[in-house]
């Protein structure tokens, strides 16, 4: 692919990234603000569907969605009371809790991390074995580069078996398409749809496939909210859980709900992002755990990873019960059929 075409295609993708300040339900119920982890992306479509299809309104909640600027800022915004809840990376949340942040994860919407290596199908890369001797790019200060030794250990590779170069988030896809490197260390739920939007068939090598089944993003609220507004939090969680699962079963309608608020993305891009997002709902195909729930074992693994790979002070004593609670989750098991409130009217 020539450089002019790459530039034109990536410019088109950049234009498609919308600047939308909020999405709000139309009810006059109890007000709730939800901040995303980053600016609106197709992976956020289930949130828009949950609002549009009346799940929050059914619980008497008037929800406004807000774009984010990184999970760190989202966690801070929750702790300081700027927003009621935030969609944030689990590892980033644990890091903030290790520094004293008075927040907890209350609803795990990604039971598995979306960490992956993403390549162009035409590169010939089809499996993790194909990456040996190749070059991958990632952001220099990202969690994935910090955890890369963990991935190499799982692969049985030595440092240097796969060359890692640092690149800005804006240059990763152009560099990949220009063959400056062979794959990107990236979030599958974001980068695979971005490649697809450019007409490129992505190859996704999930970290989960090499035994790294860490928690991904979940909902964070402040300890003050847990103490003072437990009933509101339970209603919020129930609406979000049902809305999320409904969105995964109704992708075409979810696309329309998202596109009504955030324009510029092709339907195929949103549907692929939704497929990637929904693949993270459950830790395994055979799980019997209710949607959104966490375990002491899973959370302790995140604490251990934060201390070993992410730079959290190992002398900090933090326990799973300080990190999460399932207290406000209404159990919904895999296979449960959910009807949208909008369909009941």
N, C-alpha and C positions, 0 to 999 in steps of 0.2 A: 504494500500500500504506500503510495507516494506521500510526501510530507504535506503537500497542499491539501490532499484529501483528508489526511488525519486532522489537520488544523481546522478544516471546515466542519468535520464531523464533531470534534470536541467542542468547537464553538457553539454548534447547534445544541449540544447537550447542556452546555453552560446556560444558554438562553432559556432552556426548558426548566431550569431550576427556579421555582417561583418565589416571590417575596409576598407571603401572606401572613398577616399579623395574628389572626385568630379565627377559630371556627366555634360558633356558639349554638347551643340548643335554644329553642324558642320558648321554653317554659319560663315560668316565674318562680321556680322552685329555689331551694337552698343553693347558693352559689358555690361552684367548684372550679378552680383553675388547674389545668394539667399542662405541665411543660414537657416537651419532648427532649430527647437527648441531643439532637442537632436540628438544623433547619428541616422543614418538611420534605420528606422523601416518600416514594411509593411504599416503603415498608411500614409507614405510619397509617396506611389506609384503614386498618381495622378500627383505629380510634375514631376516624371520621364516620365510619359506618355505625359505630356504637352510638354516636351522637345523632346522626341523621335518622336512624331507624327507631329512635325513641326509647332505647334501653335506660338511659339516665333519667329521662323525663318520667318514665314509669316508676322510678324510685323517688320522684320528687326533687331531682337535682337539676340545676341549670348549669351546664358545663361549658367552659370556654377552653379551647385548645390553644397552646402557645408554642411557637418554635423554640428550640434550644440552641445552645452554642457550645456543646460539649457536656459530658456527664458530670464533670466537676462542678461546672456552673449550675447545672440542674440540681445537684445535691445541695449546694450552698443556698440556692433559691428556696428550696424546701425547708431547710433548717432555719432560715431567717424569716420564714413566714410570707415570703413574696408569693408563693403558690401553695396550693393545698397538697398537690402530689406531683411527682416527677417520674418520667420514664428514664431510667439510668442504668448504666453498666454495673453489674454486680461487683466486679473487682474494684472499680472506682469507688463504689459505695463503701466497701470494706476498708479501702485505703483512707477515706475520709473519716470513717468511724474510728480507725486506729489513731487518727489525729484529734479525736474527741468530738466529732460531729454527733449531735443528738438526733439521729434519724434511724429508721429501720426499714428493711425491705418487707413489704406486706403482700405482694402478689407477683409471683414469678411468671412473666409472660413468655420468657424464652428459657425453657427447661434445659436447653443446650446452647452453648456459645455458638455464634455464627462465624467464629474465626476460621479462616480458610486460606488456601493458596488458589488464586484465580488466574487462569491462562486463556489465551486464544486457542480455539480448537485447531486452527491451522498450524499451531506450533508443534504439533505432534505429541504434546504432553497429555497423557491419559491417566496416569497414576502417580502416587508419591515416588515410586521408584524412578520415574522419568525425570524427577527434579535433581537427582544426584549429578553433580558436575555442572549444574545450571546456575543461573543468577536470578535472584528474586529481589524485588524492591519493596521497601516499607518506610513509613515515617520514622524518623530518627528517634523521636521521644515517645513513640506509641507503646501500648501495653504488649502488643504482639512481638515487637523486637525484644522487649525485656523477657518475654516468655519463650523466645525462640530456642534457647538451650533445652527447655523442657520438651519441645517438639522434636528436636534432634535426638534426644535421649529415647523418646518413644519410637523413633524410626531406626534406632541403632546406628546413627550416623555420628561421625566426629565433626567438631567444629571445622569448617572449611570444606566439607563435602558438598555443601550448597553455599554458594557465594551470596552474601547479603549486601545490597547497596541501599543507601538512604535517598529518599526522594520526597518532595512535598506532595501533599494529597492531590493538588491540582495537576501535578506532572506525571502521576503514576500511570494513568490510562494512556495519555499520549506517548509516554516512554515505552509502554508495553506494545502499543500498536506500531511504533517505530523500530521495534526489535532492539531497543537499548538494553532490555533485560527479558527474561523468559516468562516470568510470572510475577504477580503481586501478592504480598501478604495483605489480606484485606478481609472485610466483613462480606461474606457471601450474600447476605440479604441486601447489601447496598451495591457492591461492585459488579456482581453478575448481571443484575438488571441494567446497570449503566452500560456495560458492554453490549448487551442485547439491544439497547436503544440506539446504538451506533451500527447495528446490523452485524455484529460480531457474535458468533456462537461461543458462549463461555464454557470452559471446563472448570468445575469447582471441586477442589480437593479439601474436604472438611477436616478440621483438626479432630472432630469427634470420631472420624473413621480410623484414627491411629490411637484411640483410647483416651483422648483428652476431652472428657465429657463434663466440662465446667458449666456452671450456670451462666446465662447471658444477661439480658436486660430484664429488669422488673420494676415494679412501682415502689417508690420511696416516699414515706411521709415522715413528719417530725414526731419525736416522742411526745411532744406537747399535744399534737393532734390525736395520737393514740390515747392519751390520758383524758383529754377533754371532749373529744367528739367521736366516741367509739361507734355509736349508732350510724352516724353519717358515713364513717369509714366503711362500715359493713355494707351499707347501701351502695356506696361507690364501687367497692370491690365486686359486688354481685352484678351490678350493671355492666362493668367493664369485662368481667369474665364471660358473661353471656353474649355481650356484643362482639367480643373478639372471636369466640367460637362460631357464632353465627356468620361473621365475615368470612371465615375460612371455608364455610360450607356454601357460601353465596358469592363467589368471586366477581361475577359480572355486575351484580348490583352494588357490591362494594366498590368496584371501579367507578361506577357512576356517582356514588356518594363522594368519593375522593375527588374525582374530576370536577364536580360541582363547586368545590372550594379551592382546589389547587390545579390550575390548568398548565398545560405544556408537556405532559407526559403522554406517550402513546399507550393505548390500552394494553398492548402486549407487554410493555415494560412494567406496568402496574400489576398485571396478572402474574408475571414471573416473580416480582418482588413479594407478592402476597403468597405465592407458593413456597418461596424460600422462608418467609416469616412463619408460615403455618407449620412448616416442617420442624420448627423448634418448639412447638407447643408441649410436646411430651418427651421425656428422656429416652424412651424406647417404644417400639411398636407393641410391646407386651405389658407396659406399665399399668398398674392398677391405682396409682396415686391420682387423687383428684387434681384437676387443672389448677395451676397457680401455686400449689403447695411446695414447700421446701423441707429439707430434712437436716438434722444436726450433722450427719455425715457429709452431706453435700456442701453445707456451709463451712464446716471445719476444713474441708479440702480447699475452699476459696481462701480462707484465712491463711492456711499453710502456703498456698501459692503466692499470696500477697507478701508474705514475709520472706519467702525464698527467692522470688523473682521480681516482684514489683517494688521492692525497696521499703516496705513497711518495717518499722523498728521491731526487731525480734524480741525486744524486752517488753513490748506492749502486750499486756494481758487482755485479750478480747475473746469472749466466748460466743458460741452460736446464738444463745438467747438474747445477746446484745445486738446481734446483726439482723435477726428476722423474727417474724411471728406469723403463724397461720391462723391466729385467733379470729381474724375478720374475713376469712374465706368461706363461702358457702360451697360445700363439696359438689363439684360437677365432674362426673366420670367420662372417660372416653366413650364416644358413641352416643352420648345424650343428644336427643333431637331438640333444638331450640327454635322457637318461633319468634320473629321480631314483633315488638309491640305495634309497629306500623302496619303489620299484616292483620292484626286483630281488630283494627278499627273498621 
